[in-house]
Amino acid sequence: MNTNLQNTVSDPTSDDAQPLASLQHVNAIELTQKVEALGDWFHNIDLDGVSTAPNHFLGDYPNIKWKQISSVFPADLKGASVLDVGCNAGFYSIALKQRGAGRVLGVDVDTRYLDQARFAASFLHLDIEFQKCTVYEVDSIAGQFDYVLFMGLFYHLRYPLLALDKVVKKVSGQLVFQTMLRGSKHAYPVKPNYDFWNKKIFTDPDFPAAYFIENSYSNDQTNWFIPNRSGAEGMLRSAGLQIVAHPEPETWVCEPKSVQRDGRYILDMELDGTL
Ligand SMILES: C[S@@+](CC[C@H](N)C(=O)[O-])C[C@H]1O[C@@H](n2cnc3c(N)ncnc32)[C@H](O)[C@@H]1O
């Protein structure tokens, strides 16, 4: 594992790809220029007084989210391993590394965000791995992780349950899952079965649902399925997870409960028609 990112990570803002070793010596104006050269940031990260996304439409994001969920993680992570799926510029990876996590691996499909993440982690002297990898390939990452973060990504996926079933395979401890929600905020008392002629449930706004976005939502064509609360909770349980905490309306902490049947994962059984 790389233990000296400063000397090995190239500065993506530089034409001649100089190492980031000199980053700690830049002044605030130079740092701001380097931050801006990395493109628009979705994560607002404090780099020694320089904010990477000071005008975020959601405010100080995701710090406002982190404040609500940070208590679900131990204050000292004691070397726990972390996989951050859809890590963006690495806000959560950084926060958990700063709490004493051991191996932290952030994956994302967007090289701009990965460059931002490497820049921020290097500036903060944090040894975090960032790799280009889609959520649909996480099952090819070796081993399992004590904490897997699946935050702000589910509703961006055309195949959300495929992704969830793959992510579940990487969880040895807890999955921290967050999604945009729309519709009812109420949990629905799910029954084991519904009669064929029971059509009333489908007019109940609390019934588990995911709204399909055909074109675009919030000017974003990658918003595909936006669940209501009971839809999100139902899909988590259906993936074999047990919900153990719900620290804020959009976030759930889950642990594997029945992710395998007869030693086989739900994903593998579904794909070979034996589920
Ligand atoms: C709304 S941001 C959420 C970022 C961060 N996880 C958070 O909660 O603040 C969605 C992130 O998912 C990434 N993403 C989109 N599709 C992905 C995919 N198929 N696999 C992995 N990451 C993906 C995007 O590039 C973006 O960084």
The ligand as an SDF file (V2000), in Angstrom:
LIG
                    3D

 27 29  0  0  0  0  0  0  0  0999 V2000
  -24.4630   12.4390   -5.8730 C   0  0  0  0  0  0  0  0  0  0  0  0
  -22.7880   11.9400   -5.9330 S   0  0  0  0  0  0  0  0  0  0  0  0
  -22.6150   11.2530   -4.3100 C   0  0  0  0  0  0  0  0  0  0  0  0
  -21.2060   11.3280   -3.8280 C   0  0  0  0  0  0  0  0  0  0  0  0
  -20.9770   10.8280   -2.4030 C   0  0  0  0  0  0  0  0  0  0  0  0
  -21.0920    9.3980   -2.3050 N   0  0  0  0  0  0  0  0  0  0  0  0
  -21.9050   11.4940   -1.4570 C   0  0  0  0  0  0  0  0  0  0  0  0
  -22.7920   10.8440   -0.9040 O   0  0  0  0  0  0  0  0  0  0  0  0
  -21.7610   12.6920   -1.2410 O   0  0  0  0  0  0  0  0  0  0  0  0
  -22.8350   10.4810   -6.9520 C   0  0  0  0  0  0  0  0  0  0  0  0
  -21.4490    9.9270   -7.2440 C   0  0  0  0  0  0  0  0  0  0  0  0
  -21.5870    8.6310   -7.8110 O   0  0  0  0  0  0  0  0  0  0  0  0
  -20.7130    8.5140   -8.9010 C   0  0  0  0  0  0  0  0  0  0  0  0
  -21.2500    7.4970   -9.7980 N   0  0  0  0  0  0  0  0  0  0  0  0
  -22.2290    7.6000  -10.7180 C   0  0  0  0  0  0  0  0  0  0  0  0
  -22.4410    6.4280  -11.3270 N   0  0  0  0  0  0  0  0  0  0  0  0
  -21.5690    5.5520  -10.7680 C   0  0  0  0  0  0  0  0  0  0  0  0
  -21.3070    4.1820  -10.9670 C   0  0  0  0  0  0  0  0  0  0  0  0
  -21.9710    3.4540  -11.8780 N   0  0  0  0  0  0  0  0  0  0  0  0
  -20.3490    3.5920  -10.2180 N   0  0  0  0  0  0  0  0  0  0  0  0
  -19.6620    4.2990   -9.3020 C   0  0  0  0  0  0  0  0  0  0  0  0
  -19.8700    5.6100   -9.0620 N   0  0  0  0  0  0  0  0  0  0  0  0
  -20.8040    6.2230   -9.7870 C   0  0  0  0  0  0  0  0  0  0  0  0
  -20.6650    9.9010   -9.5030 C   0  0  0  0  0  0  0  0  0  0  0  0
  -19.5350   10.0960  -10.3140 O   0  0  0  0  0  0  0  0  0  0  0  0
  -20.6740   10.7600   -8.2530 C   0  0  0  0  0  0  0  0  0  0  0  0
  -19.3730   10.9750   -7.7750 O   0  0  0  0  0  0  0  0  0  0  0  0
  1  2  1  0
  2  3  1  0
  2 10  1  0
  3  4  1  0
  4  5  1  0
  5  6  1  0
  5  7  1  0
  7  8  2  0
  7  9  1  0
 10 11  1  0
 11 12  1  0
 11 26  1  0
 12 13  1  0
 13 14  1  0
 13 24  1  0
 14 15  1  0
 14 23  1  0
 15 16  2  0
 16 17  1  0
 17 18  1  0
 17 23  2  0
 18 19  1  0
 18 20  2  0
 20 21  1  0
 21 22  2  0
 22 23  1  0
 24 25  1  0
 24 26  1  0
 26 27  1  0
M  CHG  2   2   1   9  -1
M  END
$$$$
